[in-house]
Amino acid sequence: MTVHVMTAKEVTKRVVNKEELFVLDVRNESDFNDWKIEGENFEYLNVPYFELLDGVEGIMAQIPTDKDILVVCAKEGSSIMVADMLSGEGLTVSYLKGGMKTWSEYLEPVKIGDLRDGGEIYQFIRIGKGCLSYMVMSDGEAAIIDATRMTDVYIDFAKNMGVTIKHVFDTHLHADHISGGRKIAEMTNATYWLPPKDATEVTFNYQPLEEGNDVTIGSTTITIHPVYSPGHTIGSTSFVVDETFLLSGDILFIDSIGRPDLAGMAEDWVGDLRETLYNRYRALSDELIVLPAHFMIIEELNDDGSVSEKLGTLFSNNHGLNIENETEFRKLVTENLPPQPNSYQEIRETNMGKINPDEEKQREMEIGPNRCAVR
């Protein structure tokens, strides 16, 4: 039988289309339990590669013959060898090109909608890590919000769309992934914006992102209004784009709310988080379409793979927006927290410009799921 190659893009398509797939993950059990490829109709078997060195006969009974099989490892090599062994047993199998390393870095652009004066907004879905970033385009100009370190994806996309990147924003100082914002700004001569309250320790020049600093992209009516919304960080800033879209950063997600502890300030910032969610956001239109900087679970994806929901719907359905008792809210966001993101302190220092790890080190720092939400 033949061994096929499946790309991250092809696996993403199966996730979005809710197709069936049998994933044989040959990484160590702890790595698999921490982070895996997720799909609503995926089945899993985790058998560490070293247990298969003498052959795959012992696991054949656990592998279906009526489903597509994908073998996954960290960087690709082990999965090719296991796929070869399964092929030798008569199965048609695929391995994931580039392994989980590639899965962590793959970005899928999805059009979210049109702007009123002919522009467009796209969401870039980092399917393996749950990061969401955005490109707003109008009249040949573009702004990027919350870019990942895979800068070429945005620059190539803008080129293909025939737009010039004029502005790059980070809604806050990220702690779970390395921002590509500053690098994109340097490469394109764009203006890099960062909330000043998050930038007290940065080592580079930036434009302070504050309320009142409206930024226009292309047509004069395509205005990005920053909304100061502390809680996840002290400087967290949301955007209202074209009076239609609310880019909420890591303050509000589809199924959860942001955690306030990634700078060790949970007790201090929980009041800010409540003020933002229960007062500042309440004052905004229910019709705004919320576009967060992360998704937590695969079920948050819409049918087209995008992640979005009306603000009014979230006020009805999101548990984190419906806790009337302030003590109960404080307890939820200070005691009910998942583990800190991997290497989050080093990631913050990288995003401040204090350290400059090489690409392989950056990749290693980011491996694993995002953990920006209260559970």
Residue, then its C-alpha position, 0 to 999 in steps of 0.5 A: m500500500t501507499v503512504h500519503v502526505m497530508t498537509a496542515k491545510e488539508v487537515t484544517k479543511r477536515v476540521v472545518n468540514k467536520e470530517e472523520l479522521f483517525v489520528l495515530d499520535v506517536r508522541n509521548e503520552s504527556d505531550f499528547n495529553d497536553w496538546k493534540i490536533e482537534g476535530e469534532n469527528f476525529e478519533y485518537l490513538n496515542v502510542p509512543y513511537f519507541e513502543l513501535l520500534d519492533g513493529v505495529e502488529g500489536i496495535m493493528a486491532q485498534i486501527p480502523t480499516d474504514k477510516d482515513i488514518l493520519v500518523v502524527c509526531a513532533k517533527e515528521g520523521s517518526s510518523i513517516m516510519v510508522a506510516d511505512m510500517l502500517s502500509g506494510e501491513g496493508l493499510t493506506v495511511s498518511y503522515l502529517k507533513g512537518g508534524m506538530k511543529t507545522w501544525s502549530e504554525y499553520l495560518e488559514p485566512v478566512k474572509i469575515g465580511d465586507l466593510r461599508d465602503g468596499g473594504e474587507i476584513y479577514q481573520f487568520i486562524r492559527i488552527g493548531k494553537g487557537c490564535l486569531s489575527y486580522m487584516v482590515m483592507s480598504d482602498g489599497e491600504a491594510a491594517i493588521i491586528d494581533a499578528t503571529r510571528m509567521t510574518d510572511v503569511y501576512i505580507d504575502f497575503a497583502k501582496n496578493m490582495g494588492v494592498t499596502i500595510k500601513h498600520v500594525f496593532d497589538t491589542h495587548l502585550h501577548a504572553d502566550h505567543i510571540s507577536g509578529g507585529r513589530k517585525i511586520a511594521e519594520m519590514t513594511n515601514a508601517t506604524y506599529w501601535l501598542p497600548p502604552k500601559d503594556a509598554t512600560e518596559v519595551t525596548f523599541n519605539y512604538q505609537p501609543l494606542e489610546e482612546g481618541n487615536d482613531v486610525t483610518i484605513g483607506s476610505t475615510t469612513i473605515t475607522i478603527h476606534p480603540v476602546y480601552s478595555p483592561g483586565h487581561t492586561i492593564g493596557s488591553t485595548s479593543f477595536v471597533v472597526d467600521e461600526t460593525f466589528l468588535l475586535s476584543g483581543d483576549i478580554l472576551f472569547i466566544d465561550s469564555i472570558g480572558r484571564p487576568d493573571l499572566a503578569g501575576m496581577a490577578e487580584d489587582w486586575v480582576g476589577d478592571l476585567r469586570e468593569t470592561l466586560y460588564n460596563r464598557y462592553r455593555a455600552l456598545s451595540d449588541e449588533l457588533i460582531v465580536l472577533p476575539a484574539h483566540f478560540m479555546i475549543i474547536e466547537e467555537l468554529n463556525d461552519d466556514g471555519s471562522v470564529s465570531e458571534k454577535l455581542g448580544t448573543l454572547f451577553s445571553n450565552n457566555h457564562g463569564l458575562n452573566i455572573e451578577n455576584e461580584t465575589e463569585f466573579r472574582k472567585l471564578v477568574t482568580e481561582n479557576l485558572p488553567p496552567q500558565p502558557n508554556s514559557y509565558q515569561e520568556i514570551r512576554e520578554t520577547n514581545m518587549g524586545k528584551i530578549n531575541p531568541d532564534e527561530e527554533k527557540q521561538r518555536e519551542m517556546e510556543i509549543g502547546p495550546n493557548r491558555c488565555a481564558v478562564r475555564 
